[in-house]
């Protein structure tokens, strides 16, 4: 088994500044209920899932420090980036996806899976977490004009790097090489059936099994069932993740502002500072931005605002709204303030 230097594993000055007390740094490659897999200068090891790790929170891509005397991990180092989502079941806690990711490959495909509203969520998650998002459109070989999907993506997601490719094509490695070099970390996110496993195989040289998609709706079954980190042929590391269709954002205001920066900038020019961009005079957004894009922006902003409330906060807000409606004071009756 190949041993890698810390630099090859992604170690840099940010992490070195946190190294103390002769502890040994190792990078988390996979997580299980009672242990984690970790890679360090001495190779791959299994480390116990200690109470320290549980309390600090640990995910694939993290750097942990191991005590050489006890052979136990004792600390999770401060991250450079962290991808996470709101727990879809409880809507109260966060689920960690991957840490210390440089680039997030958001994977969709040139078929019915392509969904701009879902992609906007993925990109907001990426921006919020501190990773550079890149859109990968797979299965380009199965459609007559993949350029149409690329053009649509660039219209819907301004400023985003977009690649349409056949993940089985050997040229895929060359196309994505700038993101995959030594010391770099890439993560893959996308729904089941879009070709993440095929892309993983192409970038890493692995031979993981893939599964067919349903022809009726282009949806697939889970091939990857757990997050794991693999060495890429170009020298960097790839974190593969299970397909996720439900993606609730967690404290993603900055990420949403980045994804919808075109709307945010124009909104500053509206006549009223509470402009709803519907029928107000002096609106700088209406007629310039696609109304559907504005609608999706509003929806995600509302979800981010109220999705982070506790149950008590939600109940209190609903009580306040009920009082407001009962008093007859509606938004339309409130005097607007001009900028």
C-alpha positions in Angstrom: 0.0 0.0 0.0 1.3 3.4 -1.0 2.3 5.9 1.7 1.7 9.5 1.0 3.3 12.6 2.4 1.1 15.0 4.3 1.4 17.5 1.5 0.1 14.9 -1.0 -2.8 14.3 1.4 -3.7 18.1 1.3 -1.8 19.3 4.3 -0.9 23.0 4.2 0.1 26.0 6.4 -3.5 26.4 7.6 -3.4 23.0 9.3 0.3 23.1 10.3 -0.4 26.2 12.4 -2.8 24.1 14.5 -0.3 21.3 15.2 0.7 21.0 18.8 2.0 18.7 21.5 3.7 16.2 19.2 0.3 14.9 18.0 0.2 13.0 14.7 -2.0 14.5 11.9 -4.1 12.1 9.8 -6.8 12.7 7.2 -10.2 11.0 7.5 -11.0 8.8 4.5 -14.2 7.1 5.6 -16.4 7.0 8.7 -18.2 4.0 10.4 -20.2 3.7 13.5 -17.4 2.7 15.8 -14.3 3.7 13.9 -12.9 6.0 11.2 -10.4 5.2 8.4 -7.6 7.7 8.3 -4.5 8.2 6.1 -1.2 9.7 7.4 2.4 9.7 6.7 2.7 6.1 8.0 -0.2 4.8 5.9 -3.9 4.0 6.5 -5.2 3.2 10.0 -8.4 2.4 11.7 -9.0 4.8 14.6 -11.7 4.5 17.3 -14.7 6.8 17.0 -13.9 8.5 20.3 -16.1 10.7 22.4 -13.9 13.6 21.4 -14.7 13.1 17.7 -18.4 12.7 18.4 -18.6 15.9 20.4 -16.5 17.9 17.9 -18.2 16.4 14.8 -16.1 14.6 12.2 -16.6 13.9 8.5 -14.7 12.6 5.5 -11.9 15.0 4.5 -11.3 16.2 8.0 -7.8 16.4 9.6 -7.6 14.8 13.0 -4.7 14.7 15.5 -3.8 11.3 17.0 -2.2 10.9 20.4 0.8 8.6 19.8 0.8 7.3 23.4 -2.9 6.2 23.4 -3.2 5.8 19.6 -6.5 7.6 19.8 -7.7 10.7 17.9 -8.2 13.6 20.2 -8.9 16.6 18.0 -10.5 17.7 14.8 -8.6 20.6 13.2 -10.3 23.8 12.1 -11.5 23.3 8.5 -10.8 25.4 5.4 -14.2 24.4 4.0 -17.2 22.4 5.2 -20.2 21.1 3.1 -23.3 20.4 5.2 -27.1 20.3 4.9 -30.0 20.5 7.2 -31.3 17.1 8.5 -34.2 16.4 6.2 -36.0 14.4 9.0 -35.7 16.7 12.0 -34.9 20.1 10.3 -33.0 20.9 13.5 -29.4 19.7 13.2 -26.9 19.7 10.4 -25.5 16.7 8.5 -21.9 17.0 7.6 -21.1 16.0 4.0 -17.4 16.6 3.5 -14.6 18.9 4.8 -11.6 20.7 3.4 -12.9 20.5 -0.2 -11.4 22.8 -2.8 -13.8 22.1 -5.6 -17.3 20.7 -5.6 -18.3 18.9 -8.8 -22.1 19.2 -8.9 -23.1 16.3 -11.2 -26.2 16.3 -13.3 -26.9 14.7 -16.6 -28.1 15.5 -20.1 -31.6 14.0 -19.6 -34.7 14.5 -17.4 -32.5 14.7 -14.2 -31.4 18.3 -15.2 -33.2 20.6 -12.8 -32.1 24.1 -12.3 -33.9 24.6 -9.0 -32.0 21.7 -7.5 -28.7 22.9 -9.0 -29.1 26.3 -7.4 -29.4 24.5 -4.0 -26.2 22.6 -4.6 -24.4 25.7 -5.7 -25.6 27.6 -2.6 -24.4 24.8 -0.4 -21.0 24.9 -2.1 -20.6 28.7 -1.8 -21.7 28.6 1.8 -19.3 25.9 2.6 -16.3 27.6 1.0 -15.8 25.3 -2.0 -15.6 26.3 -5.7 -18.7 24.9 -7.5 -18.3 23.4 -11.0 -21.2 21.9 -12.9 -20.5 18.5 -14.6 -23.2 17.4 -17.2 -22.7 13.7 -17.8 -24.1 11.4 -20.5 -23.4 14.0 -23.2 -22.8 11.1 -25.6 -26.5 10.1 -25.3 -28.1 13.3 -26.6 -27.9 15.0 -30.0 -27.0 18.4 -28.7 -25.3 18.6 -25.3 -24.5 22.2 -26.2 -28.1 23.1 -25.5 -27.8 21.8 -21.9 -24.5 23.8 -21.5 -26.1 27.0 -22.8 -29.2 26.6 -20.6 -26.9 26.0 -17.5 -24.9 29.1 -18.3 -28.1 31.2 -18.6 -29.5 29.9 -15.4 -26.3 29.8 -13.4 -24.3 33.0 -14.4 -20.6 32.7 -13.9 -20.5 29.0 -13.4 -17.9 26.7 -15.0 -19.8 24.0 -17.0 -18.5 20.9 -18.6 -20.6 18.4 -20.7 -18.8 15.1 -21.0 -19.0 11.3 -21.4 -17.5 10.0 -18.1 -16.3 6.9 -19.9 -14.2 9.0 -22.4 -10.5 9.0 -21.5 -10.4 12.7 -22.2 -12.5 13.3 -19.1 -9.3 13.2 -16.9 -7.6 15.8 -19.1 -10.7 18.0 -19.1 -11.0 18.1 -15.3 -7.2 17.9 -14.5 -6.9 21.6 -13.4 -9.1 20.7 -10.4 -7.6 17.4 -9.6 -3.9 17.9 -9.1 -1.7 16.9 -6.2 -2.9 18.3 -2.8 -6.3 19.2 -4.2 -9.6 17.8 -2.9 -12.7 17.4 -5.0 -16.2 16.2 -3.8 -19.0 14.9 -6.0 -22.7 15.7 -5.3 -25.7 14.8 -7.3 -28.8 12.6 -7.4 -28.7 8.9 -8.0 -28.2 7.8 -11.6 -26.4 10.8 -13.0 -23.1 8.9 -13.4 -21.2 9.9 -10.2 -19.8 6.4 -9.8 -18.7 6.2 -13.5 -17.0 9.6 -13.1 -15.3 8.4 -9.9 -14.0 5.4 -11.7 -12.6 7.5 -14.5 -10.9 10.0 -12.2 -9.5 7.4 -9.8 -9.0 4.2 -11.9 -11.2 2.3 -9.5 -13.8 -0.2 -10.8 -16.8 0.4 -8.7 -20.1 -1.2 -9.9 -22.7 1.1 -11.5 -26.4 0.7 -11.8 -28.9 1.4 -14.6 -31.4 4.3 -14.4 -35.1 4.0 -14.9 -36.0 5.0 -18.5 -39.3 6.5 -17.4 -37.9 9.4 -15.3 -34.1 9.1 -15.7 -33.8 8.4 -11.9 -31.3 5.9 -10.6 -30.7 3.7 -7.6 -27.9 4.4 -5.0 -24.6 2.9 -6.0 -22.5 4.7 -3.5 -23.9 4.2 0.0 -21.4 6.0 2.2 -19.0 8.9 1.8 -15.4 7.9 1.1 -12.2 9.5 -0.1 -10.1 8.1 -3.0 -6.8 9.0 -4.7 -7.2 10.5 -8.2 -5.0 9.6 -11.1 -4.1 13.3 -11.4 -2.7 13.3 -7.9 -5.5 14.8 -5.8 -8.3 13.3 -3.8 -11.9 12.7 -4.5 -14.7 12.4 -2.0 -17.7 10.5 -3.4 -21.1 10.8 -1.8 -24.4 8.9 -2.0 -27.0 10.4 -4.2 -29.2 13.0 -2.5 -32.5 14.2 -3.8 -33.6 16.1 -0.7 -31.3 19.0 0.1 -32.3 21.3 2.8 -30.0 24.3 3.2 -28.5 25.2 6.5 -27.6 28.8 7.3 -26.9 29.4 3.6 -27.6 33.2 3.3 -24.2 34.0 2.0 -24.3 31.0 -0.4 -27.6 32.1 -1.8 -26.4 35.7 -2.2 -23.5 34.3 -4.3 -25.7 32.1 -6.5 -28.2 34.9 -7.1 -25.7 37.8 -7.1 -27.3 39.2 -10.3 -30.6 39.7 -8.4 -28.9 40.9 -5.3 -27.0 43.6 -7.1 -30.1 44.8 -9.1 -32.3 44.8 -5.9 -30.0 47.5 -4.4 -31.2 49.8 -7.2 -34.9 49.4 -6.5 -36.7 52.5 -5.4 -38.0 50.9 -2.2 -35.8 49.0 0.2 -38.6 46.4 0.8 -39.4 45.9 -2.9 -41.0 42.5 -3.6 -40.1 42.8 -7.3 -43.7 42.2 -8.3 -45.6 45.4 -9.1 -43.8 48.1 -7.2 -42.8 51.3 -9.1 -39.1 51.8 -9.5 -38.3 48.0 -9.4 -34.9 47.4 -11.0 -35.3 43.6 -11.1 -38.7 43.2 -12.8 -38.3 42.9 -16.5 -34.6 42.3 -16.4 -34.3 38.9 -14.6 -36.4 35.8 -15.5 -39.4 35.9 -13.2 -39.0 32.1 -12.5 -35.4 32.8 -11.3 -36.7 35.6 -9.0 -39.4 33.2 -7.7 -36.8 30.5 -6.9 -34.6 33.1 -5.2 -37.5 34.2 -3.0 -38.4 30.7 -2.1 -34.9 29.7 -1.0 -34.4 33.0 0.9 -37.6 32.3 2.8 -36.6 28.6 3.4 -33.2 29.8 4.8 -34.8 32.4 7.0 -37.5 30.2 8.6 -35.8 26.8 8.1 -33.3 27.6 10.9 -35.9 28.4 13.5 -36.4 26.3 16.5 -40.0 25.0 17.2 -40.4 27.7 19.9 -39.2 30.5 17.5 -41.6 29.2 14.8 -44.6 29.2 17.2 -43.7 32.7 18.5 -43.5 34.1 14.9 -46.9 32.5 14.0 -48.4 34.1 17.1 -47.0 37.5 16.1 -48.3 37.1 12.6 -51.8 36.2 13.9 -51.9 39.3 16.0 -50.8 41.4 13.1 -53.5 40.0 10.8 -56.1 40.4 13.5 -55.2 44.0 13.9 -55.8 44.6 10.2 -52.2 45.9 9.6 -51.1 44.2 6.4 -47.9 44.8 4.5 -49.8 46.7 1.8 -51.0 49.2 4.4 -47.5 49.9 5.7 -45.8 52.9 4.3 -42.7 52.0 2.3 -39.4 53.6 2.7 -37.5 54.8 -0.3 -33.8 54.2 -0.5 
